[in-house]
Amino acid sequence: MHFYAHLQYLVLGTLDSLGRPWVSVVTGEQGFVYPMSQTHIAVVADVSCGDPIIQNLETGFTVSDGGKLIAGVGVDFTNRRRNKGFDPLDFGSDGSCWPRCREYVPD
């Protein structure tokens, strides 16, 4: 998990309301992506106005159980190490969101 703390950007993929894929690059100072646990990360980043990730996470394609799909990949070009993942997201009433993985997050 320390891998993510050193990144200065993260590539994220989302689906629009028609199920079409869109890619967004989010950036920040080292530490803008940080581990919350062994299986979850948090991303705190400013996103450019008009970036498709904003609308896709609000009104984009919804999977059968109500989540929004998101995929991401982080690459450290200094050593060619990379890490990727995907999962549906749940959204809290405060606007926060987290992956909904049945194995790790109880209903």
For each residue, the residues with C-beta under 8 A, 3 or more apart:
1: 4 5 35 38 41
2: 5 6 35
3: 6 7 74 76 81 83
4: 1 7 10 33 34 35 41 74 83
5: 1 2 30 31 33 34 35
6: 2 3 30 76
7: 3 4 10 30 32 33 74 76
8: 27 28 29 30 32
9: 25 26 27 28 74
10: 4 7 25 26 27 33 43 45 72 73 74
11: 23 24 25 72 73 74 75
12: 23 24 25 26 43 53 70 71 72
13: 21 22 23 24 70 71 72 86
14: 21 22 24 52 53 56 57 60 68 69 70 71
15: 19 20 21 22 56 60 61 68 69
16: 19 20 22 52 55 56 60 61
17: 59 60 61
18: 61
19: 15 16 61
20: 15 16
21: 13 14 15
22: 13 14 15 16 52 53 56
23: 11 12 13
24: 11 12 13 14 47 51 52 53
25: 9 10 11 12
26: 9 10 12 32 43 45 47 53
27: 8 9 10 32 45
28: 8 9 31 32 33 44 45 46
29: 8 32
30: 5 6 7 8
31: 5 28 34
32: 7 8 26 27 28 29 43 44 45
33: 4 5 7 10 28 41 42 43 45 74
34: 4 5 31 41 42 44
35: 1 2 4 5 38 40 41 42
36: 40 41 42
37: 40 104
38: 1 35
39: 99 101 104
40: 35 36 37 98 99 104
41: 1 4 33 34 35 36
42: 33 34 35 36
43: 10 12 26 32 33
44: 28 32 34
45: 10 26 27 28 32 33
46: 28
47: 24 26 51 53 54
48: 51
49:
50: 54
51: 24 47 48 54
52: 14 16 22 24 55 56
53: 12 14 22 24 26 47 56 57
54: 47 50 51 57 58
55: 16 52 58 59 60
56: 14 15 16 22 52 53 59 60 61 68
57: 14 53 54 60 68 70 89 97
58: 54 55
59: 17 55 56
60: 14 15 16 17 55 56 57 68
61: 15 16 17 18 19 56 68 69
62: 66 67 68
63: 66 67 68 69 88
64:
65: 88 100
66: 62 63 88
67: 62 63 87 88 89 90 100
68: 14 15 56 57 60 61 62 63 88 89 91
69: 14 15 61 63 86 87 88 89
70: 12 13 14 57 86 87 88 89
71: 12 13 14 84 85 86
72: 10 11 12 13 84 85 86
73: 10 11 82 83 84
74: 3 4 7 9 10 11 33 82 83 84
75: 11 80 81 82
76: 3 6 7 79 80 81 82
77: 80
78:
79: 76
80: 75 76 77
81: 3 75 76
82: 73 74 75 76
83: 3 4 73 74
84: 71 72 73 74
85: 71 72
86: 13 69 70 71 72
87: 67 69 70 99 100 101
88: 63 65 66 67 68 69 70 99 100
89: 57 67 68 69 70 97 98 99 100
90: 67 97 98 99 100 105
91: 68 95 96 97
92: 95 96 97 98
93:
94:
95: 91 92
96: 91 92
97: 57 89 90 91 92
98: 40 89 90 92 105
99: 39 40 87 88 89 90 104 105
100: 65 67 87 88 89 90 105
101: 39 87 104 105
102: 105 107
103:
104: 37 39 40 99 101
105: 90 98 99 100 101 102
106:
107: 102
